[in-house]
Amino acid sequence: MTTTVLITGTSSGIGRATVRRLARRPDLTVYATARKVEAIADLAGAGARLVPLDVTDEASMRAAVAAIEADHGQVDVLVNNAGYGEYGPIEETPLDRVRAQFETNVFGLSRLTQLVLPGMRRAGRGRIINVSSMGGRVVFPGGGYYHASKYAVEAISDALRQEVRPFGIDVAIVEPGLIRTGFGAVAAGSLGAREQPSGPYGKLVAAVDATMTRSYGNRLLAASPETVARVIERAVTVRRPRTRYLVTVAAWAMVHSRRLLGARVFDTVNRLQFR
C-alpha cells in the first residue's frame, strides 16, 4: 500500500519540484494540483495524478479531497505549499490585496487542513507539511503583510501539532529562505505598483526592490526549488519529522541573528540595508 500525498500550488517553483521528486518514489502516490490542470499536464508524465484545486474555493477543495478519499480512504500527507507575496508599505497596500493574500496563504491552508483531518483521524495516522518561510520568523520592511501571513502559518502549525498528536498525526513546518522561483518577481511587481518615486515611501520601495533583485539573483544566497523539494521529501518520509526545517544557510543565519541580536539591533541592520 502506498502513501497518498496531496500537494498544493504545483504549477511552478517549489510545488512543481516537489511533485517531480516525490512522484519518482514507488512508495508514494502523489497528487499534483492547480486551478487549471492544463498548467500541470506534464506532471502526469512524471508519475503524478492530477486534480484541479483552488485553495480559495470551498467547492474545489471539497471535491479534491473527496476524489482522493474515494480512491484511498484518506489523504495520508498534505503538503500546503500554495502561497505568494503581496509586498508594499503597510500604509499604502490596499487591504483587498491583503485579504486576497490571506485567503491563499492562511485561510486556504487552514480549510484544506480541516478537510483532510477527519480522514487522517479515522486512519489513526497522517502528516501535514506547511510550507512557511524564513519570513515567518524574521520581518523586513516592505513585506509586512506577507510576513504576517507566514507568522499566522507558524502559529496555526504550532497549535495544530499539539492538537492532533494524540491521533497519530504529525505537523511539520518548512521554512525556505530565498529560492530562485517566480516568487521574487511577483513580490517585486506588487511592491513597485504601490508607490510613486516621489511619494513618502518612494526611497524605501526603491531600496527594497533593489535589494530583492540583487538577493534573488545571488546564487550564494538564493537556492534552487529542488533544494526545498529535498527537504520536503525528508519531512514526508522520515519516521518522525522535525517540527521545523529551515532551508538554506542564509535563512538559518538571519533567523538566529534576529533571535540573538534582538529587535533594536536587527532594525538597525535593516535600516542600513534598505536606506
N, C-alpha and C positions, 0 to 999 in steps of 0.2 A: 504493500500500500504506500502510495506516495503522499508527500505533504503538499497541500494546496497553498499557494502563495498569491495573494491579490495585491497588486502594486498600482498605485495611482500616479498620474502625471508622467506617462511613459512616452510621450510623443517626442521628447528631446532630453538632452542633458543627463542628469543623474538617473532619472527613471528609465530611460532607454538603455543606458549602460548596465543598469541593474538587471533588467529583463534579459539582456543578451548573456550576461554572466550566469544568472540562475537557471535559465532555460536549458543550459548545457548539462545540467545535473539530472541523472536518471531518477534520483530520489525526490525530485520536486516537480509538481505540476504548476506552471506559472501562468497567471492571468495578467496580461497587459491591458491597460485601459486608457482611453482617451475620449474626449467628447465625440469625435468622429473617428471611427475605426479605420477609415481610409488613410488617416495620418500615420497609422502604425501597422499598415498591411504587411510591411516587410518583416515585422517581428514574428509573424506566423511561420515564416521560413526559418527563423532562428529557433523554433520549437515552442513558442508561446501560444496560448489560446487568447483570442481577442474578445473583449467585452466593451461595449460602449458605456461610458461612465462620466457624468458631470457631477463633481462634488458640490456644486451649488444648487443641484436639483434633487428634491426628495424622491420623486418617482424614479429617476435614473439610478440613484443609489440603491433603492429598494430592489429594483429589477436586477441589478448586477449581483447583489448578494444572494437573491433568491435563485438566480440561474446557477451559481456555483454550489449553493446548498442542495439544489435539486440533483446535481451530479455526484456530490461528495459528502453530503450531510452537514458540513460546516466549512467555513474558511479557517484553515489552520494558522496561517500567518497573514497579517495585514501590514503592508508597508505604506504608511501615509506619507507620500512623497510630494504630492501636488502642492504647489505654492509659488509665489512670485513676490517681487519687491516693489512697493509703491513708495517712491522717495520724494522728499521735498521738506521745506521748513515746516515746523509744527503750525505756525500761524497761518501759512498760506496754502497748505494742502487741502483741497476740497474734501469735506467729510464723506461725501458719497463715494469718493475713490477709496477712502479709508475703510468704509463699510464693505465695499466690494472685496478689498484685500482680506479683511477678516472673514468674509464668507468662504473664501477658498482656504486660507491658511489656518483658520481656527475652527469655524463652525462646520465646514465640510469635513475636516478631520474628525471632529467630535461626533458628528452624526453618523459617519460611516463606522466609527468605533462602536457606537451604540448598537448599530445594526448587526455587527458580526459577533458581539459578545454573547448573546443568548445561545448561539450555536456552539461557541467555544465552551461555555459553561456546561452545556449538555454533554459535550465530549470529555469534559474534565481536563482539557488541555488547550493551549493556544499561545500565540505570541503576537504582540503589537509592536512594530518598529516605527517610531515617529521621527521623521527627518526634520530636525530643527535647524540650528545654525550656531556658529560661534556668536552670531548676533543675538542669540537668546541668553548670552552670558555677559556680553560687553555691548556698549552703545556708542555710536559715533554720530556727530551732528549731520543732519540732512536725512537720516534714516530712522527717526524716532518711531514712526508708526509701523514700519516694518519690524523694527526691534520689538515693539510692543506685542506684535502678533507672535513672534517667536518666544518671547518671555511667557506668553499665555500657553503656548505649546509645552514649554518646560514645566509650568505649574500643573497643567492638566495631566501630563505624563507622570509626574511625581505622585500626585494623588491617586491616579488610576492604578499605578503599580502596587500600591499598598491595598487598594480596594479589591483587586482581582487575584492577588496571590493565593488566597485560600481556595480558589477554583482551579489552580494549576495553570494559570495564565501569567506569562512574563510580559513586561513592558520595558523597552529599551529606547534610548534617545540617541540619534546620530547627529553630531554637530559639525558639519563641514565648515572649513574656513573658505578662503577664496578658491572657487572652482571655475575652470575655463568652460563655461556654458553660455547660453544666451541670457543668463540672469543679469550679468553686469550691464549688458546693452539695454535691457528692458528697464532696469533701475535708473541708469543714466538718462534714458529717454524721458522717464517720468519726472526726474529731477529737473532736467532742462526746460520742461514745459511749465514749471511752476513760477518762475521768477524772471523778470526782465533784468538785464545787466545793470540798469540804473536804479533798481529797487533797493529796499533796505537790506535784503539778503543776497543781493547780486554777487558780491565778492565771495561770500560763503559758498553759494551754489557753484560758482566757477571753480573754487578750490576743491570742493568735494568731487565735482565732476572730473577734474584733472587727476586727483588722487586715485579715484576709482579706475579710470582708464589706464593709468600707469601701473597700478597694483594688479589688475586682472591680466595685464599684458606681460607681467614679470613671472617667468617660469620658475623662479626660486620661491615666489610667494604663492602663486596660484597652481593648483594641481589639476589633473585631468578628472573627468567624471568617473573613469574606471577606478581611480583611487578610492572614491567613495563607494562604488559598487562592491569592491573587495571587502570593505568594512561592513556593509550591509549583509553580504553573504555570510560573514562571520557571525553577525548578530542573529541571523536567521537560523543558522545550522548548529551552533555550539550548544552543548547540553544546558548550560546556564549562562545566559548573556549578561554582560555588564549593564549597569544602569545607564551609563553614558559612554559614548565613543567620540572623542574629539579627533577630527580628521585634519591633518597637516600639522607640521611642526610650528608654522607661523601662528595657527589658531591656538595651539597649546600655549605658546609664548604670550600671546595677547591676553588670553583668558586668565592665566596665572599672574601676569604682570598687573592686571587690574585688581586681582584679589590681594596681592602683596603690597602694591603701592597705595591703594586707597583711592577714593573718588577725586580728591583735590589734585593729587599728582597726576592721575590719569587725565583729568580735564586739562591740566597744563600741557601735557604731551599732545593732546588733541588740538589745543589752540595753536601750538607751534606747527603742527602738521597741516592744519586747514586754514591758516591765516591768509 
